[in-house]
Amino acid sequence: MSTKKRISLSVNGKLLEGEAEPRTSLADFLRDDLALIGTHIGCEHGVCGACTIMMDGQAVRSCLTLAVQAEGTELMTVEGLLDENHQLHPIQEAFIEEHGLQCGFCTPGFLMSTFELLEKNPSPSDDDIKEALGGNLCRCTGYQSIIKSVRLAAQKLQSANTAS
C-alpha cells in the first residue's frame, strides 16, 4: 500500500505535479522526482545553505522542508534564474565576473540567498550582504569574491531597472 501523497505546485513558473512519501524532503523531491538537480544537498541539517530555494518569495532550506509542505506553493530554484531565452540572470553573471565560485557546490544556495536579499534590499551594504549570506557556507572562496559578486549583482540589477 502506497503512502505517497499527490503534490501540485508551481516551480519556476510551471505548474507541476508529483507524488512523494510524507517524509521526503523537498530537496530530494526536486532532484529525484522533478529532475531539477541545480538544488544541491550538502549537510541535510539546514546549516550549509546549499539547498536554498525560494518558496512563496522567501528563502528556505529545501533539505529541512518536506515535499508535502510545498503543496500549492510557488517555488523558484536556481534553474529559475535563467530567462526564457536561457540567458544568465545578472546575479549569475556577477558571480562569474567576480569569481564568486570555485568548486560550485555551494553556488546555487548563494545565488538564491542573493536573489532574496536583492529583492528586499536592492542597495545592500557589506554588512547587509554578510547578514543575508551568513547561513551559507563555502569551503573554497574565502567569501571576499562572493561579497564582491553580490555588490556587482546589485549594480547590474539597478542598471537593468533604470534602463527599463
N, C-alpha and C positions, 0 to 999 in steps of 0.2 A: 504494500500500500504506500503510495507516494504521499509525502507530506509537503511537497512543493507548493508554493504559493505563486499565483499569477501576479506579475508586476507590470504596470503600464506607467511609463514616464517619458519625459522629453529629454533627449540627450543631444546636445549641440544643435538644437533646433529641429530635431527629428523625433517624431513620436515612435517609441519602440516598446515592445512587449517581450517578456521572457518569464521564465519560471525559476524560482530559487528556493532552496531549503530555508527555513526560518533563521538558521544560524549562519547563513552565507554572508560574508562581508560584502559591502558594496564594491570594494576594490576587486575582489575575486569575481563578482558578477560582471563588472565592466570588462575585465580582462578575458575571463573564460567564456562567458555567455554572449557578450556583445562584441567581442573581438576588438575592444578599444585598449590596446596594450601600451598606450602612452602613459597611463597612470601606473607608476611603479610602486611596488610593495617592498618596503625596507624593513623596519623594525616590527611591524604589526602590533605596536603598542601606542601609536599616536605620537611618538617622540620625535621622529626624524623629519616628518613632513613630506616625504617623497610621494605620498599618495594623495596629496591635497587636490581637491576639485572644488568647483563651485556648486552649491545646492541652493536653489532659490535665492541667488545673489550673495550667499555667504560662503566663505571658505570653510570646508570641513575635511576632516581626515576620513577618507573612504575606508581605511582599514578598521576604524572604530565604529563605522556606521553599518547597520545591517541593510542588505539589499531590500528587504521588505519595508524598511523605513523610507525608502525612496519612492514608494508608490505615489503617483500623482505629482511628483516634484519636477522641477526643471533643473537639469544638470548641465554643467559645462566642464568638459575635460580639456586637457592640453590640446587634443585634436581640434577642439572648437575654436582655438585661437586663429587657425588658418581661415582666410576668407573664402568665398565661393569659387574664386579662381586659384585656390591653393597658394596664395601669396602669404608670406610670413606676416605675422602681426608685428607692429612696432616694438613690442616687448621682446619678441624673439629676435628681431633684427638687432636690438640694442645688446642683448646677451651675447650675440655672435661678435658684434663690433668691439665690445669692451672685454671680450674673453671672460665672460661671467660663467663659464662652464669648462670643465676639463673632461672628466670621465662621462659626465652627462646623466648619471644615475639620479641625482637629486634635482636636476634641472626642471622636470615637469612641476614639481612641488613649488620650487622658487618662482616659476613663471606664473602659476596660478595665485600664489600669495601676492606677487607683484600686481597681477591683474586686479585683485580685490583692493589692494592699497590704492592704486591709481584711480580706481572707480570712485573711491571715497575721498581721496585727497590727491588731486592732480599735481600739486606742487609740494611734495613732501620734503621735509628737512632730513638730514642724515640721521638724526635721532628717530624721526618717524619711520624711516626705512628700516633701521635696526630693530625697532619695536615690532614692526609688521612682519619682518622676516625672522624674528627671534625663535620661532618654533620650527624653523627649517635648518637642517644640519647638512653641511658639506664637508667631506673629508679631504678635498683636493685644493680648493682655491684660496683659502685664507680670507675669504669674504670681501676683500677690497674691490676686486673686479666685479663682484656681484653688486655691491653698493653703487659702483660707477655705472653698471648696466642699468640699474633702476633709475638713476639720475637721467641717463640718456633716454631711456624709455619715456620718462615724464616729459622731457623736452620734445621728443618725436610726437607724442600724442598731443601736446599743446600746439605744436606747429600744424599737425593734421586738422585739429579742431578749428584753428584760426583760418586755415586755408579753405575750409568748407563752409 
